[in-house]
């Protein structure tokens, strides 16, 4: 059973930055470091004086987004390439102390439309990374997984669930199934090896400069905010009753960096969430006051869009000695302010709909 740790003891403990001093001079590889989470993590690791190599295809987002994420200026070295390229992965891992594997075809709806691409990126690519990590004798490997593996929980008839790491999982999508495979394969490949590992199940990540993609139903904060900004109704799939555990990208980056230095997480699977359930409609209601005249429209809920729930955070708080610090209300306000200052971030497919 996970030991209890109270928030006062966490607040009184060492700061994240002081704990990350252990990484000074370390050589860290972040796959997928050109994306939202990876770029924020890279910035945090560089602030700790670690040497960070980013490996990313740099094609998951429009070109202008790359400058917003900033991988080119943040990383010690940016290597543009595919994690399925074994020789490239081997060369990037040469001399690495730690690896964070965040590269993925991460859009749930896109994975459903193109399971072939999802398989190549999330299964084949992860296998190459794991094999090369084991051969390179990396000291610690952090596998980025997802709360999507829980699906609707063990008893969806009871409504939104509180997900525990030790409960049965029920993936509902191609994306979730790939993440669950990656978790199992990490344990099989690295369990008992000289490489320590930890598996982090991210809950719903949001924050600037997150930008939605056409045909997606992920990333509700930018979707709803950008619709409201250009005068389109905010879409509530299924009425917005789905529950999410929203975690700001700055908090996600902090938790991931701590997984590289905290010994308690070795060999463990850990939720990274707030433990606070928030419905999609509630997020829309936080956004609406910033845009007078904003309206909602109810649309069908996609089959691969789970009813959701929130994280049981006991294990996270004990093993990482940490909890998120940014509330949903604060995070939404940050995103709105960022979009006000960066209106060009609204993608053309939304502005064209509005006109």
C-alpha positions in Angstrom: 0.0 0.0 0.0 1.2 3.5 -0.8 2.3 5.5 2.2 0.5 8.8 2.8 2.3 12.1 2.4 0.6 15.4 3.2 0.8 18.5 1.2 2.4 20.5 3.9 5.4 18.2 3.9 5.6 18.5 0.1 5.5 22.3 0.3 8.1 22.3 3.0 10.5 20.1 1.0 13.2 20.9 -1.4 12.1 22.9 -4.5 12.1 21.2 -7.9 15.0 23.3 -9.1 17.2 22.3 -6.1 16.4 18.6 -6.6 17.3 18.9 -10.3 20.8 20.1 -9.4 21.6 16.3 -9.5 21.3 16.5 -13.3 24.0 19.2 -13.7 26.4 18.0 -16.4 24.2 14.9 -17.3 23.7 14.0 -20.9 19.9 13.6 -21.5 18.1 12.6 -24.7 14.5 13.6 -25.1 12.7 11.9 -28.0 9.8 14.0 -29.2 11.5 17.0 -27.6 10.1 19.3 -30.3 6.6 19.1 -29.1 4.7 20.8 -26.3 5.8 18.6 -23.4 9.2 17.8 -24.8 10.2 21.4 -25.4 9.0 22.5 -21.9 11.0 19.6 -20.4 14.0 20.5 -22.4 13.9 24.1 -21.1 13.7 22.8 -17.5 16.6 20.4 -17.9 18.7 23.0 -19.6 18.0 25.4 -16.6 19.5 22.6 -14.4 22.7 22.8 -16.6 22.1 19.4 -18.2 23.1 18.7 -21.7 20.0 17.9 -23.7 19.8 16.3 -27.1 16.3 16.4 -28.7 15.4 13.8 -31.3 12.3 14.7 -33.2 10.9 14.5 -36.8 9.7 18.1 -36.4 6.6 17.4 -38.6 3.8 17.0 -36.0 2.9 20.7 -36.1 2.9 23.5 -38.6 6.2 25.1 -39.3 5.4 28.4 -37.5 4.7 26.3 -34.3 8.3 25.2 -34.1 9.4 28.6 -33.1 6.7 28.9 -30.5 7.8 25.6 -28.9 11.5 26.6 -29.3 13.3 23.3 -29.5 15.9 24.8 -31.8 17.0 27.4 -29.3 16.4 25.4 -26.1 18.2 22.1 -26.8 21.9 21.7 -26.6 21.5 19.8 -29.9 18.5 19.2 -32.1 18.6 16.1 -34.3 15.8 15.9 -36.9 15.0 12.3 -37.5 12.7 9.3 -37.0 12.9 7.0 -33.9 12.6 4.1 -36.2 16.0 4.9 -37.7 18.1 2.5 -35.6 21.5 3.9 -36.6 20.4 7.4 -35.9 18.9 6.4 -32.5 22.1 4.6 -31.6 24.3 7.6 -32.5 22.1 9.9 -30.5 22.1 7.6 -27.4 25.9 7.3 -27.5 27.1 8.5 -24.1 23.6 9.4 -22.8 23.0 9.1 -19.1 19.2 9.4 -19.2 16.5 9.2 -21.8 12.9 10.5 -21.7 10.8 8.8 -24.4 8.1 11.3 -25.3 8.0 10.8 -29.1 4.6 9.5 -30.3 1.9 9.8 -32.8 -0.1 11.4 -30.0 -3.4 12.5 -31.5 -6.2 10.1 -30.4 -8.5 10.8 -33.4 -5.6 10.7 -35.9 -4.4 7.3 -34.5 -8.0 6.0 -35.0 -8.0 7.2 -38.6 -4.5 5.9 -39.3 -3.6 3.0 -37.1 -0.8 2.1 -39.6 1.0 5.3 -38.8 0.3 4.9 -35.1 1.8 1.4 -35.2 5.0 2.6 -36.9 5.5 5.5 -34.5 4.2 4.2 -31.2 5.1 0.5 -31.5 8.0 0.1 -34.0 9.6 3.3 -32.9 9.4 2.6 -29.2 10.8 -0.9 -29.8 13.9 0.6 -31.5 14.4 3.1 -28.7 14.1 0.4 -26.0 16.5 -2.0 -27.7 19.1 0.8 -28.2 18.6 2.1 -24.7 19.3 -1.3 -23.3 22.4 -1.7 -25.5 23.7 1.7 -24.6 23.5 1.0 -20.8 21.6 4.3 -20.1 21.3 4.9 -16.4 17.6 5.8 -16.3 14.7 5.7 -18.9 11.4 7.5 -18.4 8.6 6.2 -20.6 5.8 8.7 -21.2 2.5 6.9 -21.2 -1.1 8.1 -20.8 -4.2 8.0 -18.7 -5.9 6.8 -21.9 -5.0 3.3 -20.9 -7.7 3.4 -18.2 -10.5 4.0 -20.7 -13.7 4.4 -18.8 -12.4 2.6 -15.7 -13.6 -0.6 -14.1 -17.2 0.4 -13.6 -18.2 3.3 -16.0 -21.9 2.9 -14.9 -20.9 4.6 -11.7 -19.8 7.7 -13.6 -16.3 9.3 -13.8 -13.6 7.2 -12.1 -10.6 7.9 -9.9 -7.9 5.9 -11.5 -5.3 4.0 -9.5 -2.1 2.6 -11.1 -2.8 -0.9 -9.8 -6.4 -1.2 -11.2 -7.3 -3.1 -14.4 -6.9 -1.1 -17.6 -9.4 -0.9 -20.5 -7.9 1.1 -23.5 -10.6 2.3 -25.8 -8.5 3.7 -28.7 -5.6 2.7 -31.0 -3.5 5.4 -29.2 -4.3 4.0 -25.7 -3.6 0.4 -26.8 -0.2 1.5 -28.2 0.7 3.2 -24.9 -0.2 0.1 -22.9 1.9 -2.0 -25.1 4.8 0.4 -24.6 4.4 0.1 -20.8 4.5 -3.7 -21.0 7.5 -3.6 -23.3 9.4 -1.2 -21.1 9.1 -3.6 -18.2 10.0 -6.6 -20.3 13.0 -5.0 -22.0 14.5 -3.1 -19.0 13.3 -5.0 -16.0 16.4 -6.6 -14.4 18.8 -4.7 -16.6 21.3 -2.1 -15.6 18.9 0.6 -16.8 16.5 2.0 -14.2 13.1 2.9 -15.6 9.9 4.7 -14.6 6.6 4.9 -16.4 4.6 8.1 -16.2 0.9 8.1 -17.1 0.1 11.7 -18.1 -3.4 12.9 -17.6 -4.8 15.7 -19.8 -1.9 18.0 -20.7 -2.7 21.6 -21.7 -1.0 25.0 -21.8 0.4 27.5 -24.3 1.5 27.3 -27.0 -0.7 24.2 -27.6 -2.5 24.5 -31.0 -5.3 22.1 -32.1 -5.2 20.1 -35.3 -8.1 19.7 -37.7 -10.1 16.5 -37.1 -8.9 16.1 -33.5 -10.9 16.1 -30.3 -7.9 16.2 -28.0 -6.6 19.4 -26.3 -9.9 20.9 -25.2 -8.4 24.1 -23.8 -7.0 25.4 -27.1 -9.9 24.0 -29.1 -12.6 25.8 -27.0 -10.5 29.0 -26.5 -9.7 29.4 -30.2 -13.3 28.7 -31.2 -14.5 31.4 -28.8 -11.9 33.8 -30.0 -12.8 33.7 -33.7 -16.5 33.8 -32.9 -17.3 30.1 -33.5 -19.5 28.2 -31.0 -17.5 26.1 -28.5 -18.2 22.4 -29.4 -19.2 20.2 -26.5 -19.0 16.6 -27.8 -21.7 14.6 -26.0 -22.7 17.7 -24.1 -19.3 18.1 -22.4 -20.1 15.7 -19.6 -16.7 13.9 -20.1 -14.4 14.4 -17.1 -10.7 15.2 -17.5 -7.9 15.7 -15.0 -6.2 18.8 -16.5 -2.5 19.2 -15.8 -0.6 22.3 -17.0 2.4 21.5 -19.2 4.7 23.3 -16.7 3.7 20.9 -14.0 4.0 17.9 -16.4 7.6 19.0 -17.2 8.4 19.3 -13.5 7.1 15.8 -12.7 9.0 14.2 -15.7 12.2 15.9 -14.7 11.8 14.7 -11.1 11.4 11.1 -12.4 15.0 11.3 -13.5 16.3 12.0 -10.0 13.9 10.5 -7.5 14.9 6.9 -6.7 11.4 6.0 -5.4 9.9 5.9 -8.9 12.4 3.3 -10.2 10.5 0.4 -11.6 7.1 2.1 -10.9 4.1 3.2 -12.9 3.0 6.6 -11.7 0.0 8.8 -12.5 0.8 12.4 -13.2 -2.4 14.4 -12.5 -4.0 16.8 -10.2 -6.6 14.5 -8.7 -9.2 17.1 -9.5 -12.0 16.1 -12.0 -13.1 18.8 -14.4 -15.8 18.4 -17.0 -15.3 19.6 -20.6 -18.3 21.9 -20.1 -16.7 23.4 -16.9 -13.6 24.2 -18.9 -15.8 26.0 -21.5 -17.5 27.9 -18.7 -14.1 29.1 -17.5 -13.3 30.3 -21.0 -16.6 31.9 -22.0 -16.4 35.0 -19.7 -13.2 36.1 -21.6 -15.1 36.3 -24.9 -18.5 38.2 -24.6 -21.1 36.5 -26.7 -19.4 33.1 -26.6 -21.8 30.2 -27.3 -21.9 26.5 -26.9 -23.1 23.8 -29.4 -23.6 20.2 -28.5 -22.2 17.6 -30.9 -22.0 13.8 -30.9 -19.3 12.2 -28.7 -16.7 10.2 -30.7 -16.6 6.5 -29.9 -12.9 6.7 -28.9 -13.5 9.7 -26.5 -13.7 8.2 -23.0 -16.0 9.5 -20.3 -12.8 9.8 -18.3 -12.0 10.5 -14.7 -9.1 11.8 -12.6 -5.9 10.5 -11.1 -5.4 8.9 -7.8 -2.3 10.9 -6.9 -1.1 9.1 -3.7 1.7 7.3 -5.5 2.8 10.4 -7.3 2.9 12.5 -4.2 4.8 9.9 -2.3 7.4 8.8 -4.9 8.0 12.1 -6.6 7.4 14.2 -3.4 5.5 16.6 -5.5 2.1 17.9 -6.6 1.0 20.2 -9.4 0.9 23.9 -8.6 -1.2 25.4 -11.3 -5.0 25.2 -11.0 -7.3 24.8 -14.0 -8.7 28.3 -13.6 -5.1 29.8 -13.5 -4.0 27.7 -16.5 -7.0 28.6 -18.6 -6.4 32.3 -17.9 -2.7 31.9 -18.8 -3.8 30.3 -22.1 -6.3 33.1 -22.9 -3.7 35.8 -22.1 -1.2 34.0 -24.3 -3.6 33.8 -27.2 -4.5 37.5 -26.8 -0.8 38.3 -27.2 -0.3 35.7 -30.0 -3.5 35.9 -32.2 -1.5 34.6 -35.2 -1.4 31.2 -33.4 -5.0 30.5 -34.4 -4.8 28.1 -37.3 -6.1 29.1 -40.7 -8.7 26.3 -40.8 -10.5 27.9 -37.9 -10.3 31.5 -39.1 -11.6 30.3 -42.5 -14.6 28.7 -40.8 -15.3 31.9 -38.9 -15.4 33.9 -42.1 
